[in-house]
Amino acid sequence: MALTSNKVPSLRLIPTTGKLLNPSKSLSLASYHHPLPRVSLSLSSAASLKLTTSRKVVAMAVEGSRDLEMSNLTALSPLDGRYWGKVKDLASSMSEFGLIYFRVLVEIKWLIKLSKIPEVSEVPSFSKEAEVYLQGIIDGFSVDDALEVKKIERVTNHDVKAVEYFLKQKCESHPEIAKVLEFFHFACTSEDINNLSHGLMLQEALSSVILPAMDDLIKSISLMAKEFAYVPMLSRTHGQPASPTTLGKEMAIFAVRLSEERRYLSETKIKGKFAGAVGNYNAHISAYPNIDWPHVAEEFVTSLGLTFNPYVTQIEPHDYMARLFNTISQFNNILIDFDRDIWSYISLGYFKQITKAGEIGSSTMPHKVNPIDFENSEGNLGKANAELIFLSMKLPVSRMQRDLTDSTVLRNMGGALGHSLLAYKSAIQGIRKLQINEGRLKEDLDQTWEVLAEPIQTVMRRYGVPEPYEKLKELTRGRAVNEESIREFIKGLDLPAEAKSQLLKLTPHTYVGTAAALALAVDEALHL
């Protein structure tokens, strides 16, 4: 599915009861506009499908444990240890719990779909009460349920089969559903369940966590663009003084670049297959040869809010995942560029950082306030991109009709998204600490009058003054240039009085072109 045009499941929990809540409000991501609200939505279809889970259920289970501090200290990944508080919103969708939850959802929805196919007479249409019972298993799915699935898996040594057995146990006491227990997982290969579950996991993580975090970051940078629209700043190309700009315009560039990648990400279609062991509906047709199984599969996949892929092997080829991960990687690359620029501006003294009582910048140099948030962001973006690039390169490659190498790799999607999320939050935190130092910006401009060589020689060209570039090169290169020498040079030029007057009015502070206007118009250029 395209994240901009379909509705996605959301997660909410009633903290006082621990029960899962179905949000009633539906919202399409196509309606997202600046500023973007937090996502809280349900998915509706002709079958009145409502997909729910909880971003908080895993976090609450862990936080309620007396061993939380120990688990943080002993976690192999810092995402599950040191940084857990900043990335835990991803846990219910991108964790083992999330994978099991969505497997349960897909298995139940497939059984309900079979009950609505007249030719499958062995599965009569369920009563309203039976459908409510099945939906209740989805809505009430808990950490204890997931642990029960894992207990069964220790015997079966097969994770998808464990879900099937769990559902049979859950439904064997229901007189109506008990009659059709063997139609759980009917004609399915494990990958029919898995690929849809992975698609729903990504859909949930992106819509509820990653895209909102990206939007918060873009909004933070666009606010900087407008706030500093009129603050002149010396540019540096090749690290050397260059034509002035404004600080706001440079921030606007990053906001627009990031928003464009965010748009590409939101437009990525998350695909699903449901065509059996090798993609040909072999088993389906052997049991019910008169049913149009490709049509049934398409209806089922799209009812989950995914885009149907009819041309598959045992697996959905993961090409959409490669596009998705590459887009996130490019978003991250742009943010690395931003982090490094802000780090450099802090180093130049253009920004001060607001200090917090009790914080220590250096263990040995008490005066230091280090740009740690942007360094943390950059470091985590590099880690995220290493994983994202690996995922995008590996996942579309599978031997013949499939091998199992994608299975273990797919379990690492949460790490790549987790490091990305951590980086976004660190950058936002760093932005909130920034305080502009206009005196330092002014000082640099006051000392670089040579940047006016560009407009002077350009006006000279217009009025036919010979060798304008060469004359300015002789004046400025390797020599000390100041306001007095620049003005004396202008006064000696053979130019019309009006042109000479305009040049004499220029200063490094005012020679900024349309920079301020571009910064102020940033919201019009954002793709949110």
Secondary structure as the mmCIF struct_conf table of DSSP 4:
data_model
#
loop_
_struct_conf.conf_type_id
_struct_conf.id
_struct_conf.beg_label_comp_id
_struct_conf.beg_label_asym_id
_struct_conf.beg_label_seq_id
_struct_conf.end_label_comp_id
_struct_conf.end_label_asym_id
_struct_conf.end_label_seq_id
STRN STRN1 ALA A 2 ALA A 2
TURN_TY1_P TURN_TY1_P1 LEU A 3 SER A 5
BEND BEND1 ASN A 6 ASN A 6
STRN STRN2 SER A 10 LEU A 11
STRN STRN3 LEU A 13 LEU A 13
TURN_TY1_P TURN_TY1_P2 PRO A 15 THR A 17
STRN STRN4 LEU A 20 LEU A 20
HELX_RH_3T_P HELX_RH_3T_P1 LEU A 29 SER A 31
BEND BEND2 HIS A 34 PRO A 35
HELX_LH_PP_P HELX_LH_PP_P1 LEU A 36 VAL A 39
TURN_TY1_P TURN_TY1_P3 ALA A 46 ALA A 47
STRN STRN5 THR A 52 THR A 53
TURN_TY1_P TURN_TY1_P4 ARG A 55 LYS A 56
HELX_RH_AL_P HELX_RH_AL_P1 VAL A 57 GLU A 63
TURN_TY1_P TURN_TY1_P5 GLY A 64 GLY A 64
BEND BEND3 SER A 65 SER A 65
TURN_TY1_P TURN_TY1_P6 ARG A 66 ASP A 67
HELX_RH_AL_P HELX_RH_AL_P2 LEU A 68 THR A 74
BEND BEND4 LEU A 76 SER A 77
HELX_RH_3T_P HELX_RH_3T_P2 PRO A 78 ASP A 80
TURN_TY1_P TURN_TY1_P7 GLY A 81 TYR A 83
HELX_RH_AL_P HELX_RH_AL_P3 TRP A 84 VAL A 87
HELX_RH_3T_P HELX_RH_3T_P3 LYS A 88 LEU A 90
HELX_RH_AL_P HELX_RH_AL_P4 ALA A 91 MET A 94
BEND BEND5 SER A 95 SER A 95
HELX_RH_AL_P HELX_RH_AL_P5 GLU A 96 SER A 115
TURN_TY1_P TURN_TY1_P8 LYS A 116 LYS A 116
TURN_TY1_P TURN_TY1_P9 PRO A 118 GLU A 119
TURN_TY1_P TURN_TY1_P10 SER A 121 GLU A 122
BEND BEND6 VAL A 123 VAL A 123
HELX_LH_PP_P HELX_LH_PP_P2 PRO A 124 SER A 127
HELX_RH_AL_P HELX_RH_AL_P6 LYS A 128 ASP A 139
TURN_TY1_P TURN_TY1_P11 GLY A 140 GLY A 140
HELX_RH_AL_P HELX_RH_AL_P7 VAL A 143 THR A 156
BEND BEND7 ASN A 157 ASN A 157
HELX_RH_AL_P HELX_RH_AL_P8 ASP A 159 CYS A 171
TURN_TY1_P TURN_TY1_P12 GLU A 172 SER A 173
BEND BEND8 HIS A 174 HIS A 174
TURN_TY1_P TURN_TY1_P13 PRO A 175 GLU A 176
HELX_RH_3T_P HELX_RH_3T_P4 ILE A 177 PHE A 183
TURN_TY1_P TURN_TY1_P14 PHE A 184 ALA A 187
HELX_RH_AL_P HELX_RH_AL_P9 SER A 190 ALA A 205
HELX_RH_PI_P HELX_RH_PI_P1 LEU A 206 ILE A 210
HELX_RH_AL_P HELX_RH_AL_P10 LEU A 211 GLU A 227
TURN_TY1_P TURN_TY1_P15 PHE A 228 TYR A 230
STRN STRN6 PRO A 232 THR A 237
TURN_TY1_P TURN_TY1_P16 HIS A 238 GLY A 239
STRN STRN7 GLN A 240 THR A 246
HELX_RH_AL_P HELX_RH_AL_P11 LEU A 247 SER A 266
TURN_TY1_P TURN_TY1_P17 GLU A 267 GLU A 267
HELX_LH_PP_P HELX_LH_PP_P3 THR A 268 THR A 268
STRN STRN8 LYS A 269 LYS A 269
HELX_LH_PP_P HELX_LH_PP_P4 ILE A 270 ILE A 270
STRN STRN9 LYS A 271 GLY A 272
BEND BEND9 ALA A 277 ASN A 280
HELX_RH_AL_P HELX_RH_AL_P12 ASN A 282 ALA A 287
TURN_TY1_P TURN_TY1_P18 PRO A 289 ASN A 290
BEND BEND10 ILE A 291 ILE A 291
HELX_RH_AL_P HELX_RH_AL_P13 TRP A 293 SER A 303
TURN_TY1_P TURN_TY1_P19 LEU A 304 GLY A 305
STRN STRN10 THR A 307 PHE A 308
BEND BEND11 TYR A 311 TYR A 311
BEND BEND12 THR A 313 ILE A 315
HELX_RH_AL_P HELX_RH_AL_P14 ASP A 319 LEU A 348
TURN_TY1_P TURN_TY1_P20 GLY A 349 GLY A 349
BEND BEND13 TYR A 350 TYR A 350
STRN STRN11 PHE A 351 GLN A 353
TURN_TY1_P TURN_TY1_P21 ALA A 357 GLY A 358
BEND BEND14 GLY A 361 GLY A 361
BEND BEND15 SER A 363 THR A 364
TURN_TY1_P TURN_TY1_P22 PRO A 366 HIS A 367
HELX_RH_AL_P HELX_RH_AL_P15 ILE A 372 LYS A 394
TURN_TY1_P TURN_TY1_P23 LEU A 395 PRO A 396
BEND BEND16 ARG A 399 ARG A 399
TURN_TY1_P TURN_TY1_P24 MET A 400 GLN A 401
TURN_TY1_P TURN_TY1_P25 LEU A 404 LEU A 404
HELX_RH_AL_P HELX_RH_AL_P16 THR A 405 LEU A 410
TURN_TY1_P TURN_TY1_P26 ARG A 411 ASN A 412
HELX_RH_AL_P HELX_RH_AL_P17 MET A 413 LYS A 433
STRN STRN12 LEU A 434 ILE A 436
HELX_RH_AL_P HELX_RH_AL_P18 GLU A 438 ASP A 446
TURN_TY1_P TURN_TY1_P27 GLN A 447 GLN A 447
HELX_RH_3T_P HELX_RH_3T_P5 TRP A 449 LEU A 452
HELX_RH_AL_P HELX_RH_AL_P19 ALA A 453 ARG A 462
TURN_TY1_P TURN_TY1_P28 TYR A 463 GLY A 464
BEND BEND17 PRO A 466 GLU A 467
HELX_RH_AL_P HELX_RH_AL_P20 PRO A 468 THR A 476
TURN_TY1_P TURN_TY1_P29 ARG A 477 GLY A 478
BEND BEND18 ARG A 479 ARG A 479
HELX_RH_AL_P HELX_RH_AL_P21 GLU A 483 LYS A 491
TURN_TY1_P TURN_TY1_P30 GLY A 492 GLY A 492
BEND BEND19 LEU A 493 LEU A 493
HELX_RH_AL_P HELX_RH_AL_P22 ALA A 497 LYS A 505
TURN_TY1_P TURN_TY1_P31 PRO A 508 THR A 510
TURN_TY1_P TURN_TY1_P32 GLY A 513 THR A 514
HELX_RH_AL_P HELX_RH_AL_P23 ALA A 515 LEU A 520
TURN_TY1_P TURN_TY1_P33 ALA A 521 ALA A 521
HELX_RH_AL_P HELX_RH_AL_P24 VAL A 522 ALA A 525
#
